[in-house]
Amino acid sequence: MRRSRQRSRSSRSRSGPGGNTFNKNLDETTGFSSSHYGIDLNTNLGEGFGHYRIEGEANLLPYVTSANIACGAHAGDPVLMEAALDDAHRHGLSIGAHIGYPDLAGFGRREIHLAANELRASILYQLGALSGLAKASGLEVTQVRPHGFLYRQMFHDLRVATIVTKALAEFDPWLILIGPACSVLHTAGERAGLKVAGEAWVDRMYDGNGNLLPHNHTKAKIKNQHDILAQAQSLIDSGEVVASDGSIVKIDFRTIHLHSGLPNAVATAQAIRSMVPVVSRLRSEPFSVGPQEEAQLAYGG
């Protein structure tokens, strides 16, 4: 969506009242309470290349609050990116960069390992491409969501999570990183001074530790629409899911991922949207700042 030019993100102070560094991660006392902050619904956009398109991805845009646009590594090209920006703006959505490993042939899902400088450069390259196109249209990228194998690494690989978060903070410290609702990602985000929004899935099964089951697991995908909606309702109502071992697991999330591969995708997305009591885009301002604190910040007024 078109954003105000009154306060450039590059000119904002990162210090709070009294000069103390402001903690832009989860507030330990309030967390991401869905009743307090609302829930973001995100989807991926522009994941084709050339003449190839992902069927139905734009059909979900009326039911989400943010769209993550492929930046040319695992999918996407300049023409698709610009069209996706137009679609997101037309629907009033927050704009995210959907980053992945440079793997068009494998759609970013193959196991790839890059040196730290290579991964950092690839991330900055992708962010720069989308941000440049967005800026030309008066738009702004506010969030980043990893894709495929890069996303899966965020569950357990602190080294990769650290490289990603540091690269994002280097590019724009006010970006929000969407990723697995897990301690590894939050630890890396906190170290980099980057805000992290944990993500929940409605059509994937979790294990007893709150991690998504791997794609090759026999129970990884929830294929029945009734079961998908039941998991969505449980997440929205209580922040919990029934794990593959039958235990109840808490998921600390701020956004829910929806995609065109869901069974009866449009109807499912519409039903989930109607379940959310407070729908809220992710914001690049600190979540815990109230009106009085806002007035005291160096970039206020």
Buried (B, 14 or more C-beta within 10 A) or exposed (E): BEBEEEEEBEEBEBEBEEEEEBBBBBBEEEBBEBEEBBBBBBBBBBBBBEEEEBEEBBEBBEBBBBBBBBBBBBBBBEEBBBBBBEBBBEBEBBBBBBBBBBBBEBBBBEEBEBEEEBBBEBBBBBBEBBBEBBEEEEBBBBBBBBBBBBBBBBBEBBEBBBBBBBBBBEBBBBBBBBBBBBEBBBBBBBBBBBBBBBBBBBBBBBBEEBBBBEEEEEEBBBEEBEBBBBBBBBBBEEBBBBBBEEEEBEBBBBBBBBBBEBBEBBEBBEBBBEBBEEBBBBBBBBBBBEEEBEEEBEBEE
